[in-house]
Amino acid sequence: MPYSIRPQRVPAAAEICWGLSFYSERVGRAALKAVTSVMRRIRKIIDTNSGPFYTDPYKEGVIPVYKILVVDDEPNVSIGIQDFLLASDLRILSVETALNGFEAVDYLRMDQFDLVLTDIQMSRMSGIELMETIYLEQPNLPVIVISAHEEFDFAKKSLRLGARDYLVKPVEEEELLRVVQSVLSEKEEIGRQSLERSIQEHGQHSSELARRREILMELLTERGLSKQEHDELVTELGKELKGPYFGVISVRLDFSQGGFSKREVTYQERKLLKFAALNLFEESLMEWNGLTLNGFGNELIGIIQLSEQPLNGQYHALQSQLHLIGQLVSVNFKQYLNVDATIGMSSLRADKTLLSRLMEEAQMTAEWRKLHPEQQVFYYEDVAAQDSLNMVGWMEKVEDCAQLLKGGDEAQLEGHVRELVSVLKELGHTDELKASYFGMLVYRIYGLLLEYGRGNGASQRRFDPDVYFREMPAEAKVDELASYIEAACRSLRDLARERDRTILDQIMSYIQKQFRNPALKIQDIAGEIHFSAAYLRYLFKRETKRSVWDYVTELRIEEAKFLLATTDKKRYEIASEVGYESPEHFSRIFKRYTGVSPAEYRKG
């Protein structure tokens, strides 16, 4: 490593004085010992030789999940920490480095991180100022301070701003690894406790829980309830439905893989995994007064309740709550159980009588995974913004179209089409065929194409059933149905890509107008186009093969190059004009992207 380490801990008296616990060596070892004990009991209960998801999550083969940002004005320190963490056994996906607070804020506003390690004394924006920004914008993001200063005042300020630990340079590798692992393990511990509780409680179904599930299911699925019936069910449920804002989450669990072993998951283990997932789901929603229950098959259902105070009537605040919940649930399932989950989030409504409608929203929204298999969390607001709800509802009713849109699995496609053809042939070759099952199917698909390709109806004219099936006898129409569905679904996917491209153009247009704003955040972009930040990141990365932050930086640097070549403006003036508050930060970013300093570029 290019940096040496010997940590000096903040005094224990200081910890007590400020009421904030550090991860002392003793506490850290005790926590690890407790986790080890829990895992041993789990293995003993399940049978180590058959349990696929109780192996050590830090062993080889586990999918990396954590993203870390290291902030230090000494490149040898930040790069050294980066190399060390990436080479460790922790499940780290990426480690980015920033040379000062301004650069770090750029990263944090345009990407999502699990942990920040920062120096205190840095030019222009100090570590304390950076932590203040993090505290205001991302209060749940953990920060570890690594500083060359032993003064208690620095430690006190850091702790007041929520720092999880304060290490004094030079820091030993073993100590750094222990502290980072301690912070990241807080999330792991939730999952492990949930898993242990699942095993202990597995098979215990009390009559009260069964009745509670029955009531919740009625409220979520029965749209024909009278007000009296609804009130009676709510009264029987007690004080669990507090509100005032309600939302529903539909979670589809994929048990084709699960846990931290590469072995195939057995039926019994899938049952246990689902029970563990339900407990983890409940704990994930605890902050939002969540009510959870098993749905049919591999579905979990959750009701979230938000108070008026955190929402404050603001659209962005409300959306941020939803996006936080969706991402949290998705990450928890992957981190703790290594289970892939499709998550559909409904809108929020201040009326508990609308729970059944919210249930439909959540389930229809989850169907969008079949259009975008790379994404996991979907929001009703995103789907509604694209005028796609009718499409999603139809995908739910016509499973063959849904399977086609899901990924084009030829074997699945053929099976579903054969099933459709079989049903239609059983109806007989009557004149009523077109007006009933066949007509409903083909005209709904055609209407779906026209709806999704709004403004481009001429190109879908060939799918008009009156044109496509003109003068065909009933038997021939049924025989041609497979080709019609396959071609229509291909066209639908093309239209979806065109629609996404339109959204991408809106994103890029907004960024091109706003990139000079140094306070630009990805939440601002998402709010402008009325999509979630998560979907924005996903779509932009998928279509452009780069991050939103990279695109913003590219525009700023290109503008700076133009100003350097065509004006006599000073470096600090150009930095300010293109969106950088710090000239030094601007110079470093410029050199990183161009290979030369602004002065060298101006000289040619």
C-alpha positions as CSV (number, residue, x, y, z in Angstrom):
1,M,0.0,0.0,0.0
2,P,1.3,3.5,-0.8
3,Y,0.3,4.8,2.7
4,S,1.2,3.7,6.2
5,I,-1.3,3.3,9.0
6,R,-1.4,3.4,12.8
7,P,-4.8,4.4,14.2
8,Q,-5.3,6.4,17.3
9,R,-8.8,6.1,18.7
10,V,-10.9,9.0,20.1
11,P,-10.8,8.7,23.9
12,A,-13.6,6.6,25.5
13,A,-14.5,9.5,27.7
14,A,-15.4,11.5,24.6
15,E,-17.6,8.8,23.4
16,I,-19.6,8.8,26.7
17,C,-19.7,12.6,26.9
18,W,-21.3,13.0,23.5
19,G,-23.6,9.9,23.8
20,L,-22.4,8.5,20.6
21,S,-20.9,5.0,20.4
22,F,-17.8,4.2,18.4
23,Y,-17.0,0.9,16.9
24,S,-14.4,0.1,19.5
25,E,-12.3,-3.0,19.0
26,R,-14.1,-4.8,21.8
27,V,-17.6,-4.0,20.5
28,G,-16.6,-4.9,17.0
29,R,-15.3,-8.3,18.0
30,A,-18.4,-9.0,20.1
31,A,-20.6,-8.1,17.2
32,L,-18.7,-10.5,14.9
33,K,-18.8,-13.2,17.6
34,A,-22.6,-12.7,17.9
35,V,-23.1,-12.9,14.2
36,T,-20.9,-16.1,14.0
37,S,-23.0,-17.6,16.8
38,V,-26.3,-16.8,15.0
39,M,-25.0,-18.4,11.8
40,R,-23.9,-21.5,13.6
41,R,-27.3,-22.0,15.1
42,I,-28.9,-21.4,11.7
43,R,-26.6,-24.0,10.1
44,K,-27.4,-26.5,12.9
45,I,-31.1,-26.1,12.4
46,I,-31.1,-26.3,8.7
47,D,-28.4,-28.9,8.1
48,T,-25.3,-27.4,6.7
49,N,-25.0,-30.0,3.8
50,S,-28.4,-29.0,2.3
51,G,-28.9,-25.3,3.1
52,P,-27.9,-23.3,0.0
53,F,-28.3,-19.8,1.6
54,Y,-26.5,-20.1,4.9
55,T,-22.9,-20.0,3.7
56,D,-20.6,-17.1,4.6
57,P,-21.7,-14.1,2.6
58,Y,-18.1,-12.9,2.3
59,K,-16.8,-15.9,0.5
60,E,-16.0,-16.1,-3.2
61,G,-19.0,-16.1,-5.6
62,V,-21.2,-13.6,-3.8
63,I,-22.4,-10.8,-5.9
64,P,-20.8,-7.4,-5.0
65,V,-23.4,-4.8,-3.9
66,Y,-21.7,-1.9,-2.1
67,K,-20.6,1.4,-3.6
68,I,-18.1,3.5,-1.6
69,L,-16.8,7.1,-2.1
70,V,-13.4,8.1,-0.8
71,V,-12.7,11.8,-0.4
72,D,-9.1,12.9,0.3
73,D,-6.9,15.7,-1.2
74,E,-3.9,13.3,-1.2
75,P,-4.3,11.1,-4.3
76,N,-1.9,8.5,-2.9
77,V,-4.2,8.1,0.1
78,S,-7.5,7.9,-1.7
79,I,-6.1,5.6,-4.5
80,G,-4.5,3.4,-1.8
81,I,-7.8,3.0,0.1
82,Q,-9.6,2.4,-3.2
83,D,-7.2,-0.4,-4.2
84,F,-7.2,-1.9,-0.7
85,L,-11.0,-2.0,-0.4
86,L,-11.5,-3.5,-3.9
87,A,-9.0,-6.2,-3.1
88,S,-10.7,-7.0,0.2
89,D,-13.3,-9.8,0.8
90,L,-16.1,-7.2,1.3
91,R,-18.8,-7.3,-1.3
92,I,-17.8,-4.0,-2.9
93,L,-19.0,-3.2,-6.4
94,S,-17.0,0.0,-6.9
95,V,-14.9,2.6,-5.1
96,E,-14.9,6.1,-6.5
97,T,-12.3,8.8,-5.4
98,A,-12.8,12.5,-5.0
99,L,-10.0,15.0,-4.3
100,N,-12.2,17.5,-2.4
101,G,-15.7,18.2,-1.1
102,F,-16.9,19.8,-4.3
103,E,-16.0,16.8,-6.4
104,A,-17.6,14.5,-3.8
105,V,-20.9,16.5,-3.9
106,D,-20.9,16.1,-7.7
107,Y,-20.6,12.3,-7.2
108,L,-23.3,12.2,-4.5
109,R,-25.8,14.2,-6.4
110,M,-25.5,12.1,-9.5
111,D,-25.1,8.6,-8.1
112,Q,-26.0,6.5,-5.1
113,F,-23.4,5.3,-2.5
114,D,-23.6,3.1,0.5
115,L,-20.7,4.7,2.4
116,V,-18.4,7.8,2.4
117,L,-14.9,7.9,3.8
118,T,-13.6,11.5,4.0
119,D,-10.7,13.5,5.2
120,I,-11.4,16.6,7.3
121,Q,-8.9,19.2,6.3
122,M,-9.3,19.9,2.5
123,S,-9.0,23.1,0.6
124,R,-12.1,25.1,-0.3
125,M,-14.7,22.6,1.0
126,S,-13.7,20.8,4.2
127,G,-14.8,17.4,5.3
128,I,-17.0,19.1,7.9
129,E,-18.7,21.1,5.2
130,L,-19.1,18.0,3.1
131,M,-20.7,16.2,6.0
132,E,-23.1,19.1,6.5
133,T,-24.2,18.8,2.8
134,I,-24.6,15.0,3.2
135,Y,-26.6,15.5,6.4
136,L,-29.0,17.9,4.6
137,E,-29.4,16.0,1.4
138,Q,-28.8,12.3,2.3
139,P,-29.1,12.0,6.1
140,N,-29.1,8.2,6.1
141,L,-25.7,7.9,4.2
142,P,-23.1,6.7,6.7
143,V,-19.7,8.6,6.8
144,I,-16.4,7.5,8.3
145,V,-13.8,10.3,8.9
146,I,-10.1,9.6,8.3
147,S,-8.1,12.6,9.5
148,A,-4.6,13.6,10.3
149,H,-5.9,15.7,13.2
150,E,-6.3,14.3,16.7
151,E,-8.1,17.4,18.1
152,F,-11.2,16.6,20.0
153,D,-13.0,19.5,18.4
154,F,-12.9,17.9,14.9
155,A,-14.1,14.6,16.3
156,K,-16.9,16.4,18.2
157,K,-18.1,18.2,15.1
158,S,-17.9,15.0,13.0
159,L,-20.0,13.1,15.5
160,R,-22.6,15.8,15.7
161,L,-23.0,15.5,12.0
162,G,-23.5,11.7,12.3
163,A,-20.1,10.3,11.5
164,R,-20.0,6.6,12.3
165,D,-16.3,6.6,13.2
166,Y,-13.3,8.9,13.4
167,L,-9.9,7.4,12.5
168,V,-6.6,9.3,12.8
169,K,-3.9,8.9,10.1
170,P,-1.9,6.9,9.6
171,V,-4.5,4.1,9.7
172,E,-3.6,0.4,9.8
173,E,-5.2,-1.7,7.0
174,E,-6.7,-4.1,9.5
175,E,-8.3,-1.3,11.4
176,L,-9.7,0.4,8.3
177,L,-11.2,-2.9,7.1
178,R,-12.7,-3.6,10.5
179,V,-14.4,-0.2,10.7
180,V,-15.7,-0.3,7.1
181,Q,-17.0,-3.8,7.6
182,S,-18.7,-2.8,10.9
183,V,-20.7,0.0,9.2
184,L,-21.6,-2.2,6.2
185,S,-22.5,-5.1,8.5
186,E,-25.3,-3.0,10.1
187,K,-27.4,-3.8,7.1
188,E,-26.3,-7.4,7.0
189,E,-27.3,-7.8,10.6
190,I,-30.9,-6.9,9.9
191,G,-31.1,-9.7,7.3
192,R,-29.3,-12.2,9.6
193,Q,-31.7,-11.5,12.4
194,S,-34.6,-11.8,10.1
195,L,-33.4,-15.1,8.8
196,E,-32.9,-16.5,12.3
197,R,-36.3,-15.4,13.4
198,S,-37.8,-17.0,10.3
199,I,-36.3,-20.3,11.2
200,Q,-37.5,-20.1,14.8
201,E,-41.0,-19.1,13.8
202,H,-41.4,-21.2,10.7
203,G,-44.5,-23.3,10.7
204,Q,-46.2,-21.3,13.5
205,H,-49.5,-19.8,12.1
206,S,-51.8,-18.5,14.8
207,S,-55.5,-17.9,14.2
208,E,-55.0,-14.2,14.9
209,L,-52.4,-13.9,12.1
210,A,-54.6,-15.9,9.8
211,R,-57.5,-13.6,10.4
212,R,-55.4,-10.5,10.1
213,R,-54.2,-11.7,6.7
214,E,-57.7,-12.5,5.7
215,I,-58.9,-8.9,6.6
216,L,-56.0,-7.3,4.8
217,M,-56.5,-9.4,1.7
218,E,-60.2,-8.5,1.6
219,L,-59.4,-4.8,1.9
220,L,-56.8,-5.1,-0.8
221,T,-58.8,-7.2,-3.3
222,E,-62.5,-6.6,-2.8
223,R,-63.5,-3.5,-4.7
224,G,-67.2,-4.1,-4.1
225,L,-67.2,-3.6,-0.4
226,S,-69.9,-1.2,1.0
227,K,-68.8,1.5,3.3
228,Q,-70.3,-0.4,6.3
229,E,-68.4,-3.6,5.3
230,H,-65.2,-1.7,4.9
231,D,-65.6,0.1,8.2
232,E,-66.3,-3.2,10.0
233,L,-63.1,-4.8,8.6
234,V,-61.0,-1.7,9.6
235,T,-62.5,-1.8,13.1
236,E,-61.7,-5.5,13.5
237,L,-58.1,-4.8,12.3
238,G,-57.7,-2.3,15.2
239,K,-55.3,0.7,15.0
240,E,-53.0,-0.8,12.4
241,L,-54.3,1.4,9.6
242,K,-53.2,4.9,10.8
243,G,-52.4,6.7,7.6
244,P,-53.2,9.3,6.6
245,Y,-51.3,8.4,3.4
246,F,-51.5,4.9,2.1
247,G,-49.5,3.0,-0.6
248,V,-49.2,-0.6,-1.6
249,I,-46.1,-2.6,-2.7
250,S,-46.2,-5.8,-4.7
251,V,-43.0,-7.9,-4.5
252,R,-42.4,-10.7,-6.9
253,L,-39.6,-13.0,-5.6
254,D,-37.5,-15.0,-8.0
255,F,-36.4,-18.2,-6.3
256,S,-34.6,-19.6,-9.3
257,Q,-31.6,-18.6,-7.3
258,G,-31.4,-17.7,-3.6
259,G,-28.9,-17.5,-0.8
260,F,-25.2,-17.4,-1.1
261,S,-24.5,-20.8,-2.6
262,K,-24.6,-21.7,-6.3
263,R,-26.7,-24.9,-5.7
264,E,-30.2,-25.1,-7.0
265,V,-32.8,-24.1,-4.3
266,T,-35.2,-26.9,-3.3
267,Y,-38.9,-26.6,-2.8
268,Q,-38.6,-26.7,1.0
269,E,-35.8,-24.1,1.0
270,R,-37.9,-21.9,-1.2
271,K,-40.7,-22.0,1.4
272,L,-38.2,-21.1,4.1
273,L,-36.7,-18.3,1.9
274,K,-40.2,-16.8,1.4
275,F,-40.9,-16.9,5.1
276,A,-37.5,-15.2,5.7
277,A,-38.3,-12.7,3.0
278,L,-41.6,-11.8,4.6
279,N,-39.9,-11.1,7.9
280,L,-37.2,-9.0,6.2
281,F,-40.0,-7.2,4.2
282,E,-41.7,-6.3,7.5
283,E,-38.6,-5.0,9.0
284,S,-37.7,-3.0,5.9
285,L,-41.1,-1.2,6.1
286,M,-41.1,-0.7,9.9
287,E,-40.2,3.0,9.6
288,W,-43.3,3.5,7.5
289,N,-45.7,1.6,9.7
290,G,-45.7,-1.2,7.1
291,L,-48.3,-4.1,7.1
292,T,-47.1,-7.1,5.2
293,L,-48.6,-10.4,4.1
294,N,-48.1,-13.3,1.8
295,G,-49.7,-13.1,-1.6
296,F,-50.2,-16.0,-4.0
297,G,-47.2,-17.9,-5.3
298,N,-44.0,-16.0,-4.8
299,E,-45.7,-12.6,-4.2
300,L,-45.4,-10.5,-1.0
301,I,-47.7,-7.6,-0.4
302,G,-47.1,-4.5,1.8
303,I,-49.1,-1.5,2.9
304,I,-47.1,1.6,3.7
305,Q,-48.4,4.5,5.7
306,L,-46.9,7.9,5.7
307,S,-47.7,10.8,8.0
308,E,-48.4,14.3,6.8
309,Q,-45.4,15.8,8.5
310,P,-42.5,14.4,6.3
311,L,-44.5,14.9,3.2
312,N,-45.5,18.5,3.9
313,G,-47.6,18.5,0.7
314,Q,-44.5,18.7,-1.5
315,Y,-44.4,16.5,-4.7
316,H,-40.7,15.9,-4.5
317,A,-40.8,15.0,-0.8
318,L,-43.5,12.5,-1.4
319,Q,-41.7,11.0,-4.4
320,S,-38.5,10.8,-2.5
321,Q,-40.2,8.8,0.3
322,L,-41.5,6.3,-2.3
323,H,-38.2,6.0,-4.1
324,L,-36.3,5.4,-0.8
325,I,-38.7,2.7,0.2
326,G,-38.6,0.9,-3.2
327,Q,-34.8,0.9,-3.4
328,L,-34.4,-0.1,0.3
329,V,-36.6,-3.1,-0.2
330,S,-34.9,-4.2,-3.3
331,V,-31.4,-3.8,-1.9
332,N,-32.3,-5.6,1.3
333,F,-33.6,-8.7,-0.5
334,K,-30.4,-8.9,-2.6
335,Q,-28.0,-8.2,0.3
336,Y,-29.5,-10.4,3.0
337,L,-31.0,-13.3,1.1
338,N,-29.4,-12.9,-2.4
339,V,-32.9,-13.0,-3.9
340,D,-33.9,-11.1,-7.0
341,A,-37.2,-9.2,-6.5
342,T,-39.4,-7.3,-8.8
343,I,-41.1,-4.4,-6.9
344,G,-44.2,-2.5,-8.0
345,M,-45.0,0.7,-6.0
346,S,-48.4,2.2,-6.2
347,S,-49.2,5.9,-5.8
348,L,-50.0,7.4,-2.4
349,R,-53.6,8.2,-1.4
350,A,-55.1,9.7,1.7
351,D,-58.1,7.3,1.7
352,K,-57.9,3.8,3.1
353,T,-61.0,2.8,1.1
354,L,-58.8,3.0,-2.0
355,L,-56.5,0.1,-0.9
356,S,-57.9,-2.2,-3.6
357,R,-57.2,0.3,-6.3
358,L,-53.7,0.8,-4.9
359,M,-53.2,-3.0,-5.0
360,E,-54.1,-3.0,-8.7
361,E,-51.7,-0.2,-9.3
362,A,-48.9,-2.0,-7.6
363,Q,-49.5,-5.3,-9.3
364,M,-49.8,-3.7,-12.7
365,T,-46.7,-1.7,-12.2
366,A,-44.7,-4.8,-11.3
367,E,-45.7,-6.2,-14.7
368,W,-43.4,-3.6,-16.2
369,R,-40.4,-5.8,-15.4
370,K,-41.4,-7.8,-18.5
371,L,-40.7,-4.8,-20.6
372,H,-37.5,-3.8,-18.7
373,P,-36.0,-7.0,-17.3
374,E,-32.8,-5.2,-16.3
375,Q,-34.7,-2.9,-13.8
376,Q,-36.1,-4.2,-10.5
377,V,-38.1,-1.3,-8.9
378,F,-41.0,0.3,-10.8
379,Y,-43.2,3.2,-9.7
380,Y,-46.8,3.8,-10.7
381,E,-46.1,7.4,-11.3
382,D,-43.5,6.4,-14.0
383,V,-45.9,4.0,-15.6
384,A,-48.8,6.5,-15.6
385,A,-46.5,9.2,-17.0
386,Q,-46.0,7.1,-20.1
387,D,-49.7,6.4,-20.6
388,S,-49.0,2.7,-20.3
389,L,-51.4,1.6,-17.7
390,N,-53.9,0.1,-20.2
391,M,-51.0,-1.8,-21.8
392,V,-49.9,-3.2,-18.4
393,G,-53.4,-4.2,-17.5
394,W,-53.7,-6.0,-20.8
395,M,-50.4,-7.7,-20.3
396,E,-51.7,-9.0,-17.0
397,K,-54.8,-10.5,-18.7
398,V,-53.1,-11.8,-21.8
399,E,-50.1,-13.7,-20.4
400,D,-48.8,-14.7,-23.8
401,C,-48.2,-11.0,-24.7
402,A,-46.6,-10.4,-21.3
403,Q,-44.2,-13.3,-21.8
404,L,-43.3,-12.0,-25.2
405,L,-42.5,-8.6,-23.8
406,K,-40.6,-10.2,-20.9
407,G,-37.7,-11.2,-23.0
408,G,-38.7,-13.1,-26.2
409,D,-38.1,-16.6,-24.9
410,E,-39.1,-18.6,-28.0
411,A,-40.0,-21.8,-26.2
412,Q,-42.3,-19.9,-23.8
413,L,-43.8,-17.9,-26.6
414,E,-44.7,-21.0,-28.6
415,G,-46.3,-22.6,-25.6
416,H,-48.5,-19.6,-24.8
417,V,-49.5,-19.1,-28.3
418,R,-50.4,-22.9,-28.6
419,E,-52.5,-22.5,-25.5
420,L,-54.4,-19.5,-27.0
421,V,-55.0,-21.2,-30.3
422,S,-56.2,-24.3,-28.4
423,V,-58.8,-22.3,-26.5
424,L,-60.0,-20.5,-29.6
425,K,-60.3,-23.8,-31.6
426,E,-62.4,-25.2,-28.8
427,L,-64.9,-22.4,-29.3
428,G,-65.7,-23.8,-32.8
429,H,-65.7,-22.0,-36.1
430,T,-68.7,-19.8,-35.6
431,D,-69.4,-16.3,-36.9
432,E,-69.3,-15.1,-33.3
433,L,-65.7,-16.0,-32.9
434,K,-64.3,-12.7,-34.1
435,A,-66.8,-10.7,-32.0
436,S,-65.9,-12.6,-28.8
437,Y,-62.6,-14.2,-27.7
438,F,-60.7,-13.7,-31.0
439,G,-62.0,-10.2,-31.6
440,M,-61.3,-9.1,-28.0
441,L,-57.7,-10.4,-28.2
442,V,-56.6,-9.0,-31.6
443,Y,-58.4,-5.7,-31.3
444,R,-57.0,-5.2,-27.8
445,I,-53.5,-5.8,-29.1
446,Y,-54.1,-3.4,-31.9
447,G,-55.5,-0.8,-29.6
448,L,-52.4,-1.3,-27.4
449,L,-50.1,-0.7,-30.3
450,L,-52.0,2.5,-31.3
451,E,-51.9,3.7,-27.7
452,Y,-48.2,3.1,-27.2
453,G,-47.4,4.4,-30.6
454,R,-49.5,7.5,-30.3
455,G,-48.8,10.0,-33.0
456,N,-47.4,7.3,-35.2
457,G,-50.6,5.4,-36.0
458,A,-49.9,5.0,-39.7
459,S,-47.0,2.7,-39.0
460,Q,-49.3,0.4,-37.0
461,R,-52.0,0.3,-39.7
462,R,-50.8,-3.2,-40.9
463,F,-51.9,-4.6,-37.5
464,D,-55.5,-3.5,-37.9
465,P,-57.4,-6.8,-37.7
466,D,-59.7,-5.7,-40.5
467,V,-56.6,-5.4,-42.7
468,Y,-54.4,-8.2,-41.4
469,F,-57.2,-10.9,-41.3
470,R,-59.2,-9.6,-44.3
471,E,-61.2,-12.2,-46.0
472,M,-59.7,-15.1,-43.9
473,P,-62.1,-17.8,-42.7
474,A,-62.4,-18.3,-39.0
475,E,-60.1,-21.3,-39.0
476,A,-57.3,-19.5,-40.9
477,K,-57.5,-16.5,-38.5
478,V,-56.8,-18.8,-35.6
479,D,-54.0,-20.4,-37.4
480,E,-52.5,-17.0,-38.3
481,L,-52.8,-15.8,-34.7
482,A,-49.4,-16.8,-33.6
483,S,-47.7,-14.9,-36.4
484,Y,-49.8,-11.8,-35.6
485,I,-49.0,-11.8,-31.9
486,E,-45.3,-12.4,-32.5
487,A,-45.1,-9.5,-35.0
488,A,-47.2,-7.2,-32.8
489,C,-45.1,-7.8,-29.7
490,R,-41.9,-7.1,-31.7
491,S,-43.5,-3.8,-32.8
492,L,-44.5,-3.1,-29.3
493,R,-41.0,-3.5,-28.0
494,D,-39.8,-1.1,-30.8
495,L,-42.4,1.4,-29.7
496,A,-41.2,1.1,-26.1
497,R,-37.7,1.8,-27.2
498,E,-38.9,4.9,-29.1
499,R,-40.8,6.1,-26.1
500,D,-37.7,5.6,-23.9
501,R,-35.7,7.5,-26.5
502,T,-38.1,10.4,-26.2
503,I,-37.8,10.4,-22.5
504,L,-34.0,10.3,-22.8
505,D,-34.1,13.3,-25.2
506,Q,-36.1,15.2,-22.5
507,I,-33.4,14.3,-19.9
508,M,-30.5,15.4,-22.1
509,S,-32.3,18.6,-23.1
510,Y,-32.9,19.5,-19.4
511,I,-29.2,18.7,-18.5
512,Q,-28.0,20.8,-21.5
513,K,-29.9,23.8,-20.2
514,Q,-29.0,23.3,-16.5
515,F,-25.5,21.8,-16.4
516,R,-24.0,25.3,-15.6
517,N,-25.9,25.2,-12.3
518,P,-23.4,24.0,-9.6
519,A,-26.3,22.8,-7.4
520,L,-27.7,20.6,-10.1
521,K,-28.9,17.2,-8.6
522,I,-30.3,14.1,-10.2
523,Q,-33.4,14.7,-8.1
524,D,-33.9,18.0,-10.0
525,I,-33.7,16.2,-13.3
526,A,-36.1,13.5,-12.2
527,G,-38.6,16.1,-10.9
528,E,-38.5,18.0,-14.1
529,I,-39.4,15.0,-16.3
530,H,-41.7,13.4,-13.6
531,F,-39.8,10.2,-13.3
532,S,-38.0,8.5,-10.4
533,A,-34.3,9.1,-10.0
534,A,-33.8,5.3,-10.1
535,Y,-35.5,4.9,-13.4
536,L,-33.7,8.0,-14.8
537,R,-30.3,6.5,-13.9
538,Y,-31.3,3.1,-15.3
539,L,-32.6,4.4,-18.6
540,F,-29.7,6.8,-19.1
541,K,-27.1,4.2,-18.4
542,R,-28.9,1.6,-20.6
543,E,-29.2,3.9,-23.6
544,T,-25.9,5.9,-23.4
545,K,-23.6,3.4,-21.7
546,R,-22.5,6.2,-19.3
547,S,-23.8,7.7,-16.1
548,V,-25.7,10.9,-15.8
549,W,-22.8,12.4,-13.8
550,D,-20.4,11.6,-16.7
551,Y,-22.7,13.4,-19.1
552,V,-23.0,16.5,-16.9
553,T,-19.2,16.5,-16.5
554,E,-18.7,16.1,-20.3
555,L,-20.9,19.1,-21.1
556,R,-19.1,21.2,-18.5
557,I,-15.7,20.3,-19.8
558,E,-16.7,20.9,-23.5
559,E,-18.1,24.3,-22.5
560,A,-14.9,25.1,-20.6
561,K,-12.7,24.1,-23.7
562,F,-14.8,26.5,-25.8
563,L,-14.3,29.3,-23.4
564,L,-10.6,28.7,-23.0
565,A,-10.2,28.7,-26.8
566,T,-12.4,31.8,-27.5
567,T,-12.1,34.1,-24.5
568,D,-9.5,35.6,-22.2
569,K,-11.6,34.8,-19.1
570,K,-9.7,33.6,-16.0
571,R,-9.8,30.1,-14.7
572,Y,-12.1,31.0,-11.8
573,E,-14.5,32.8,-14.1
574,I,-14.7,29.8,-16.4
575,A,-15.1,27.4,-13.5
576,S,-18.0,29.4,-12.2
577,E,-19.6,29.7,-15.6
578,V,-19.6,25.9,-16.3
579,G,-20.9,24.9,-12.9
580,Y,-17.9,24.5,-10.6
581,E,-17.7,26.4,-7.4
582,S,-14.0,25.6,-6.9
583,P,-11.4,26.5,-9.5
584,E,-9.1,23.9,-8.2
585,H,-11.8,21.2,-8.5
586,F,-12.5,22.4,-12.0
587,S,-8.8,22.1,-12.9
588,R,-8.6,18.6,-11.6
589,I,-11.7,17.4,-13.4
590,F,-10.5,19.2,-16.6
591,K,-7.2,17.4,-16.5
592,R,-8.8,14.1,-15.8
593,Y,-11.0,14.3,-18.9
594,T,-8.5,16.0,-21.3
595,G,-5.1,15.0,-20.0
596,V,-3.9,18.6,-19.7
597,S,-4.5,21.5,-17.4
598,P,-6.8,24.4,-18.5
599,A,-3.6,26.6,-18.9
600,E,-1.9,24.0,-21.1
601,Y,-5.1,23.6,-23.2
602,R,-5.3,27.3,-23.7
603,K,-1.7,27.4,-24.9
604,G,-2.5,24.7,-27.4
